[in-house]
Amino acid sequence: MRTIEAKETFRAISDALSPGDDVMVHASLGQFGTFVPGIDSIIDALFAAVGPTGTVLMMTDTRSFARTGRFDIGQPSETGLLTEIFRQRPDVSRSMVPMVSFAAQGARASEYLQTYHSHLDATAPLTRLLENDGVILLLGVGYQKCTLWHLSEERYATPVNFYKTFEGVLVDGECVLAPITQRFFVRRDLQGKKDISIVGRMLEERGQVKVLPLGDGVIRAFRARDFDACCMDALATDRYAFLKFEGN
């Protein structure tokens, strides 16, 4: 497995991003190799690339809330190792939103850390990312992990989804602080599969993706607005474009 020095990480990420960018990162690091001196070198490279006028944000899901009914702002992220290390950094803040919270640091971090009950809300991180002409950075994951596609589904009110409210309590350790509820546009059939490969193909055919090597893997960077436009174009043609049917 490759050893990836900090200068190599910095070079790849700085080629993918520009100063002033707001970047949402989705990652799975297993395919790249071993980062030296550690995973924090990835986060350092992100901040170096966007500079003091940019913002770095990551999802810090706690989907276990649907089962436990408890959310602690200090509980670990369930979205992967990079997001958990990022969440724990001293100057990073996290939104008080159960199930799909976000952690952010940078010039516009506060815009991404507000409460919301729909990805269409003015306060929702995905809506904010579009408004700020942000960038999506995929580190070792495919387009499926780019959660922005949920926004287009909600705009089109896709019939395989519905609004569901989840209820529970906000806690601090063992101390219950307050009741908390959260509404999301969720799938009716959790056994059903969705596939947004059509969006990735459209984005690449339009020449709107930077694909860069890093270690044994690749990173992809693209504008959130470009990805959203591809999602909307796909659903405009077929409201079931993201469904994966048996045998396909």
N, C-alpha and C positions, 0 to 999 in steps of 0.2 A: 504493500500500500504506500502511495506517495506521501512524502513529507512536504507540506506546503508552508514555506516561510512567509513571514508577515509581509515582506515586500511584494511577493507574488500575489497575495490576497489583496493588498492595497492597489496594485496595478490593475487587476481585473475589475475591481469594484469602482475604481476611479474612471475607468473607461466606460463603465455602464451608467454612471450618474454624473450630474453636473452640480456645481455650487448653487445653493438655493432650492434644490429639489426637496419636496416632501416625498419620502419613499416608504411604501409599505412592503415589508419583507415576509416571504413565505419560504420555509427552508426544511430540507432534510439533508443532513450533512454526511451520511454514511458513505455515499459514493465518491466523495472528493479525496479522502485521505486523512492524514493527521495534521491538524493545524498547529503550527509552532509560532509563538510560545503557548498558544491555547486558543479556545473559541472566542475569547475576548478580542483577539486580533481581528476577527471579522467585524465586530461591533465598532472597534476603533477605526477600521477602514471605512465603514459606513459614515461615521461622523466626519472623518477627514474629507470624504468625497463631497458631502452636501454642505459642509462648512457651517458657520454660525447662523446663517440665514435660512438653513434648511431644517428639516425635521425627520426623525426616524421613528417609525411606529411598527408594532407587531401585534398580532392577535395573541391573547393570553387566555384561551378558552378554559372554561370550567363547566363543561357540559354535564358533569356529574350532578349539577344543581337540579337537573330534571328528576334525578333519583333521590337525592338527599334532602332537597329543599333548603340547603344551607350554603351561603356564600360569605367567605372571608376574603377581604381584599388582599390579605397576605398569603392566601393559599397558593400552592404551586400552579403554574400554567400547565395545561394538559395538551398544549400544541407543539411540544418538542423542546429539546434541550436548549437550542439557541434562544427561544423566547423566554425560557425560565432564567437563563443567565442574564439576558437583557433586563427582565423584570426586576431582578435583584440589584441592578446597578444603582448607586446612591442618588443620582439625579434623575432617574427615570420614574415617572408617575403612571398610575394605572387607573382606568375608569372603574367606577363603582357600578358595574353592570354584570349581573350574573349570566352565566352561560357563554356569552360572547363579549368579553371585555377586551380592551386594548391597552397597551402600554406605549408610552411615547416620551421622547425628549427632543427639544429643539425649539426653534423660534415660534412655531405654531402648535406646540404640543397641547395646549389647553383646548384648542378647537376640536381635537380628536378624543378628548377625555370626558365629554359631556354625556349625560344619560340620554337614551333614546329607546323607542319601542317599535321602530320600523327602520329599515335601511333607507327608506325614503324621507325620514325626518330631516329637517334642516340641521339638527344637531348630530346626526349619525356620521360615524367616521367615514363610511364609504361615500356618502354624499359630499362630505367636506373634501375628500381626496379629489373628487371630480372638479369641485369648485376651484381648488388650488392647483389644478393641472398637475397632479401628482404622478409618481412613477410606481409601477409594480416591479419588484425584483424577485425572481424565482431562483432560489439557490438549491439546485438538485431536485426540484419537484416539477411536475408538469402543470399545464394550464388548469387542470382540474382543481388544483389547490388554490387558485386565484379566486377568492371568495366574492370578488366583485360581480361575478355572474348572477349571484342571488338578487342583486339590485334590479337587473333587467327582468328577472322572473316576477318580481314584485310589481314592477311597473305594468307588466302585461297581465297581471293577475292570473298566472298560469293555473289551469284547472286542477292540476295534480297537487297543488299546495293550498293551505288554508292558514288563517291566523289562529294562533294558540297562545293563551296566557299561562305562564308558569308562575307559581306562587311559592313563597318560602320566607326565610328570615335572613337578614344581614347579621353576621356574627363577628365578634372579635375574640378568637380563641373559643372558649366555652361560654362566653357572655353574649346573650342575644341582645342586639341593639335596636332592631326595628323590623317590622314586616317589609317584604320587598316583593315586587312583581315584575315580570318582564314578558313582553309580547314579541313573538317572532312569526314569520311567514314560513311554515314548515311543510314537509312532505306529508301527504295523507297516508302513503304506504311506505314505511321505513324499509321494507324489503326490496322495494323498487330501486333500480339503478339509474343514475344520470351520467351522461357523457357529453362533455363540452369540447371534444376534440375538433368539432366543426369550427369553433371560435378560434382555436389555435391555428388551424389551417388558413382561415381568412386573414388573420393578423399577419401571418408569415407571407402569404401571397401578396398582401398590400405593402410588404417591405417595412413593417412598423415595429420589428423586434430586433434588438441587439442580442446576438448569441455569442458568448465569450467562453473560452476554456478556462477552467480552474482546477488544478490537480488532475484527478481522473474523471472529473465531471464537467458540467457546463452550467453557466448562469444565463438567464434571460432577463432582459429589461425592456419595458415598453410603457408608454403613456396610458394611464388609467382611462382617459377619454377615448383613446383608440380601441382599447379592449372593450369598453362599454358600447361603443358604436358597432363593433362586430357582433356583440351579443344581441343588440337590438335589431340589427339587420337579419340575423339568423332567426329570431323569434317573429319578426315581421313576415317572414316567408312561411314559417311553420311554428305554431305555438308549442308544439311537442318536439322541437328540434333538439332539446337536451335530454330527451328520454332515450334510454337504451333498452331496446326490445330484445327478448330472447331470440337467439340465433343471429343477431347483428354483430 
